[in-house]
Amino acid sequence: NKICGTIVSFNEKITAVGVSLSALVLDKGKRVVSSSLNFDNLNIKKLMEETLGYPVFVDNISISKALGYIKNNGELKKSRIVFADMEEGFGGVYVNKGEVIRDIPLEIGHTTVEINGKPCVCGNKGCLEVMLSEEKDISKRTEYTGVGLASLVNIFAPTTLISNGNHNIDEGKTLEVIKRRAYPALLEKLETRFVSTGEKMIVEGIADSLWEFIFNIGFENPII
């Protein structure tokens, strides 16, 4: 309600609204799942559309970051990319030649790295995300991060691996872990980048997705 109130207060001509969340977004925003936000198949799209009276596009925040980063790095538009986002948990995005493969959500943070590890908000134990959040030792955090990134390389065989939000890890040693744990043939042409996206890239990413959403539903009015 607070967000909707803020949008209405703009007093501008609005065509549609874009929302970017740290959550698993399914069925084009009709089902939003997030253990940390306590959302269980919440239809945020419907709730906001009923309140605002405008079409609403809901997206995962990691996708917005990935699209924003690629927009600012044009050389990546022809690459096969895995964008690993560790700013809020440990999520990921698979992008092929500039197109997000939305049918493959990369919930790498909820894969098990310690069988009898600490409880996670998702209900499992020993998830990569919770082990990282609870671990203070940089060397162990680095190892866990490297394991997660190497798993993404082994599954998706990207040409570019982008690691975003690398807090309290040793990037050089993380690369060593990836090289030790990923399949060697998949590393031959792999470029790895450690980056930090800001709010500007999130806004640019959700704006691009919102524009595509508006185009697809046939609106003629420009975004204001």
C-alpha positions in Angstrom: 0.0 0.0 0.0 2.9 2.4 0.8 4.5 1.7 -2.6 1.2 2.2 -4.4 0.6 5.4 -2.5 4.0 6.7 -3.6 3.3 5.9 -7.2 0.0 7.7 -7.2 1.5 10.7 -5.6 3.7 11.3 -8.7 0.7 12.9 -10.4 2.2 12.0 -13.8 0.7 10.2 -16.7 1.6 6.6 -16.1 1.3 3.9 -18.7 2.5 0.9 -16.6 4.5 0.1 -13.5 7.6 -2.1 -13.1 8.5 -3.8 -9.8 11.8 -5.6 -9.1 11.9 -7.9 -6.1 14.4 -10.2 -4.4 12.1 -13.2 -4.9 11.3 -16.1 -7.2 8.9 -14.6 -9.8 6.7 -17.2 -11.6 3.8 -17.1 -14.1 4.7 -13.6 -15.3 4.4 -12.1 -11.8 1.2 -13.9 -10.8 3.1 -16.0 -8.3 5.9 -14.5 -6.1 7.7 -16.7 -3.7 10.2 -15.5 -1.1 11.1 -17.0 2.2 12.8 -13.9 3.4 9.8 -11.6 2.5 7.3 -14.3 3.7 5.6 -14.4 0.3 4.1 -17.8 -0.6 2.7 -17.6 -4.2 1.5 -14.0 -3.6 -0.1 -12.4 -6.6 1.6 -9.0 -6.3 0.7 -8.2 -9.9 -3.0 -8.6 -9.3 -2.9 -6.7 -6.0 -1.1 -3.7 -7.4 -3.1 -3.6 -10.6 -6.4 -3.6 -8.6 -5.0 -0.8 -6.4 -3.4 1.4 -9.1 -5.5 0.7 -12.1 -2.4 0.4 -14.3 -0.7 -2.7 -15.8 2.1 -4.0 -13.5 5.2 -5.9 -14.5 6.9 -7.9 -11.7 10.5 -9.1 -12.1 13.3 -10.7 -10.1 15.8 -8.1 -9.0 18.8 -10.2 -10.2 17.4 -10.2 -13.7 17.1 -6.4 -13.5 20.7 -6.1 -12.4 21.9 -8.5 -15.1 20.1 -6.6 -17.8 21.3 -3.2 -16.5 24.9 -4.5 -16.5 24.7 -5.9 -20.0 23.1 -2.6 -21.2 26.2 -0.8 -19.9 28.6 -3.3 -21.4 27.5 -3.8 -25.0 30.3 -6.3 -25.8 28.3 -8.9 -23.8 25.2 -8.8 -25.9 26.4 -11.7 -28.0 27.7 -13.8 -25.1 26.3 -16.7 -23.1 26.2 -15.3 -19.6 25.6 -16.6 -16.1 25.1 -13.6 -13.8 25.5 -14.7 -10.1 24.1 -12.2 -7.7 25.2 -12.3 -4.1 24.0 -8.9 -2.9 20.7 -10.3 -1.5 21.2 -14.0 -0.9 22.7 -16.0 -3.8 20.6 -16.0 -7.0 21.5 -16.1 -10.6 20.4 -15.4 -14.2 21.1 -17.1 -17.4 21.3 -14.8 -20.4 21.9 -16.0 -24.0 22.8 -13.3 -26.6 21.1 -10.6 -24.6 17.9 -12.6 -23.9 17.1 -13.7 -20.3 16.1 -17.3 -20.2 13.2 -16.8 -17.7 12.1 -20.5 -17.8 15.4 -21.4 -15.9 15.5 -19.6 -12.6 18.9 -20.0 -11.0 18.2 -20.6 -7.3 21.7 -21.7 -6.6 21.6 -20.3 -3.1 19.2 -23.0 -2.1 21.4 -25.9 -3.2 22.8 -27.9 -0.3 26.6 -27.6 0.4 26.5 -29.0 3.9 24.2 -32.0 4.5 23.8 -31.3 8.2 24.3 -27.6 8.0 22.4 -24.7 9.5 18.7 -24.3 8.9 17.7 -22.1 6.0 14.6 -19.9 5.8 13.5 -22.1 2.9 13.0 -25.0 5.3 16.1 -26.9 4.1 19.5 -27.3 5.9 22.9 -26.4 4.8 21.9 -24.2 1.8 24.7 -22.3 0.2 22.9 -19.0 1.0 22.6 -19.6 4.7 26.1 -21.0 5.0 27.5 -17.8 3.4 25.3 -15.6 5.6 26.3 -17.3 8.8 30.0 -17.7 8.0 32.4 -14.9 9.1 35.7 -16.6 8.1 36.8 -15.1 4.7 38.6 -18.3 3.6 35.5 -20.4 4.2 33.2 -17.8 2.6 35.5 -17.8 -0.4 35.4 -21.6 -0.7 31.6 -21.7 -0.5 31.3 -18.9 -3.1 33.8 -20.7 -5.4 31.8 -23.9 -5.1 28.6 -22.2 -6.0 30.1 -20.4 -9.0 31.9 -23.6 -10.2 28.5 -25.4 -10.1 27.0 -22.8 -12.3 29.8 -23.2 -14.8 29.4 -27.0 -14.8 25.7 -26.7 -15.4 25.4 -23.9 -17.9 28.8 -23.7 -19.6 28.8 -19.9 -20.0 31.3 -17.9 -22.0 31.1 -15.1 -19.4 30.6 -15.6 -15.6 29.7 -12.4 -13.8 29.8 -12.4 -10.0 28.0 -9.5 -8.4 28.2 -8.3 -4.8 31.3 -10.1 -3.7 31.3 -9.2 0.0 34.0 -10.5 2.3 35.6 -12.9 -0.1 39.0 -13.2 -1.7 38.4 -12.8 -5.5 41.7 -14.3 -6.5 41.2 -17.4 -4.4 37.6 -17.7 -5.5 39.0 -18.0 -9.1 41.3 -20.8 -7.8 38.3 -22.6 -6.3 36.4 -22.3 -9.6 39.4 -23.7 -11.6 39.8 -26.5 -9.1 36.1 -27.6 -9.1 34.8 -26.7 -12.6 35.3 -29.1 -15.5 38.5 -28.0 -17.2 37.1 -28.0 -20.8 34.4 -25.5 -19.7 37.1 -23.1 -18.4 39.1 -22.8 -21.6 37.1 -19.8 -23.1 35.5 -18.6 -19.9 35.8 -14.9 -18.9 35.1 -14.2 -15.2 34.2 -10.8 -13.9 33.7 -9.6 -10.3 31.4 -6.6 -10.3 29.2 -4.4 -8.1 26.0 -3.1 -9.7 24.2 -0.1 -8.2 20.7 1.2 -8.2 21.1 2.9 -11.5 21.6 -0.5 -13.3 18.6 -2.0 -11.5 16.4 0.9 -12.7 17.8 0.5 -16.3 17.2 -3.2 -16.2 13.6 -3.1 -15.0 12.9 -0.2 -17.4 14.0 -2.3 -20.4 11.9 -5.2 -19.2 8.9 -2.9 -18.6 9.2 -1.4 -22.1 9.2 -4.9 -23.6 6.1 -5.7 -21.5 4.3 -2.6 -22.7 5.1 -3.3 -26.3 3.9 -6.9 -26.0 0.5 -5.9 -24.6 0.0 -3.3 -27.3 0.1 0.0 -25.5 0.5 3.1 -27.7 1.2 5.7 -25.0 4.8 6.5 -24.3 6.3 5.9 -20.8 6.4 9.1 -18.8 
